């Protein structure tokens, strides 16, 4: 055999190995668990992990960027959120997909969301690009497959021929990281048969969609402060001068749906759950402008240091079905003075997504920095 033939064989073998899925059995030697409960056991014909309120990461971290992740979850009608985390940078930053078995058949039967600084964003990222009305097989094993490219992905649920969800834009920057399982909410779930296949350029069946540009009049970027206690602005009718000197600012670019994900830069804790998002509005004359806006979960709108609006959209704050999802659902009339105007919005977060959005129907006579 000559050198050329040997080289071809080596290339083919290497390519075949790269396409081979790696099995990760549900045994303690393979998984590190951080959960309220975790039991490795045989269940319904499979070696499984019974996980309750927590996560399980691969002990030997893998450098996963693109490829295929497959696993099984035993679905019951109990309320809970079993799923998978991938491209894990640390315990606070990763991509995530999970199912909502108790919402079987509904538009929010599952969820893709990025996680930034421990804050998942399902109140921001909702609709057909992030979930699908899948009917699950109850009291049976359900098979889930994620095909993950650099910037987009497909998710298959039981039907391995037709993707249930096409995600046109994964929201975190593509960085290699570990893979793990999660089980959130009040119920435990069995998971089994985890397989991971690294592929440099996985083939997606879906027609790739470009991300739609921002609508006219949407504020394109915000200056976002460090976090602080909500009490500093709660029931305040004007900005307290003692707050301002302690603020540090970072830019957050508005995403295609119109919102800025504040968790990209702000760190939420029990004590510090509030941040400011601000812009400068230059007006060529004294005038009043209508501004539509949205937020998660609570907001106070300040113009030139005076409170002029606000609201509360906490999960279940209106009734038990109220999700608190974001949109341009509120509006306020801004009394602009000629020249420079400072618009500050204090946004407080409980859980489910930390965001702000705003737009003007009429940009005549104003410029936003």
Protein Blocks (a to p, Z undefined) as FASTA:
>chain_A
ZZklmmmmmmmmmmmmmmpccdddddfklpccddfbdcdddeehiacdddehiadddfba
cddfbdcddddddddfbdcdddddehifblmbccdddddfklgoiaklbccdddeehiac
klmmgcjklgccddddehiacdddddddfkbccddehiambcfbdcfbdfbdcddddddd
ddedjbdcddehiacdddfbacdfbdcdddddddehiafbdcddddddfklmgopabdcf
klmmmpccddddddfkopacfklmpccdfklmcdcdddddddfbdcdddddddddfbdcd
deehiafbdcdddehklbmklnoiacdfbccdddddehjdddddddddfbhpacdddddf
blghiacZZ
